[in-house]
């Protein structure tokens, strides 16, 4: 009985340590976020703005974003907070989606802009040949775990 209890407690601690590592690693390895001056430059030249909101249908306590996204002809900048996680990607979408199911059903119509590596503001280059006027929303998605994080309709 003592060996079973010992095995059980060590297994639980191993699983908890692994989960904590998955959560903490992106926070510990994230690069510096863009400066407010850099984000401000994109904001002043923005063609569109949108807001990430915490209360989207597909977001939850561990996966959400809040803040403002600025879309110019050549850059996308974000000022706000996103819950940390591994392998986040930013997509341009021709329609607003707010759930995992809607994202997966429409992923083939979306354009992957790039990797989101900072969680308190980011800036990404617009892919060459892509016009933000052809899309309506930005979506942050976790590729590793197929989890919807947040989305913003822009105008």
Residue pairs with C-beta under 8 A, 6 or more apart in sequence:
22 86
23 84
23 85
25 86
26 84
26 85
26 86
26 117
26 119
27 84
27 119
30 84
30 117
30 118
30 119
31 117
31 118
32 118
33 118
33 120
33 121
33 122
34 77
34 118
34 121
34 122
34 123
36 79
38 77
38 123
39 70
39 77
39 78
39 79
39 121
39 123
42 70
42 72
42 75
42 76
42 77
42 123
43 49
43 70
43 77
43 79
45 72
45 73
46 70
46 71
46 72
46 77
47 71
47 72
47 73
47 132
47 133
48 70
48 71
48 132
48 154
48 155
49 68
49 69
49 70
49 71
49 154
49 155
50 68
50 69
50 71
50 137
50 138
50 152
50 153
50 154
50 155
51 66
51 67
51 68
51 69
51 152
52 64
52 65
52 66
52 67
52 68
52 69
52 78
52 80
52 82
52 140
52 150
52 151
52 152
53 66
53 150
53 152
54 64
54 65
54 66
56 64
56 98
56 150
56 151
57 98
57 99
58 97
58 98
58 99
58 100
58 102
58 103
58 148
58 151
59 65
59 98
59 148
59 149
59 150
62 83
63 83
63 85
63 142
63 147
63 148
63 149
63 150
64 82
64 83
64 149
64 150
65 80
65 81
65 82
65 83
65 140
65 149
65 150
66 80
66 81
66 150
67 78
67 79
67 80
67 81
67 82
67 121
68 78
68 79
68 80
69 76
69 77
69 78
69 138
69 152
69 154
70 76
70 77
70 78
70 79
71 126
71 132
71 138
71 154
72 126
72 132
73 126
73 131
73 132
74 125
74 126
75 123
75 124
75 125
75 126
76 90
76 113
76 123
76 124
76 126
76 132
76 138
77 121
77 122
77 123
77 124
78 121
78 122
78 123
79 121
80 120
80 121
81 119
81 120
82 88
82 116
82 119
82 120
82 140
82 149
82 150
83 119
83 149
84 119
85 142
85 145
85 147
85 149
86 142
86 144
86 145
87 115
87 142
87 143
87 144
87 145
88 115
88 116
88 117
88 140
88 141
88 142
88 143
88 149
89 112
89 113
89 114
89 115
89 116
89 140
89 141
89 142
89 143
90 112
90 113
90 114
90 115
90 116
90 122
90 124
90 138
90 139
90 140
91 107
91 110
91 111
91 112
91 113
91 138
91 139
91 140
91 141
92 110
92 111
92 113
92 130
92 132
92 134
92 135
92 137
92 138
93 106
93 109
93 110
93 135
93 136
93 137
93 138
93 139
93 151
94 106
94 109
94 110
94 134
94 135
94 136
94 137
95 106
95 109
95 136
95 137
96 136
96 137
96 151
96 153
97 103
97 106
97 137
97 139
97 148
97 151
98 148
98 151
99 148
100 146
100 147
100 148
103 139
103 141
103 148
104 146
110 139
111 127
111 130
111 135
112 127
113 124
113 125
113 126
113 127
113 130
113 138
114 124
114 125
114 127
115 124
116 122
116 124
116 140
126 132
132 154
136 153
136 154
137 151
137 152
137 153
137 154
138 151
138 152
138 154
139 148
139 150
139 151
140 149
140 150
140 151
141 147
141 148
141 149
142 148
142 149
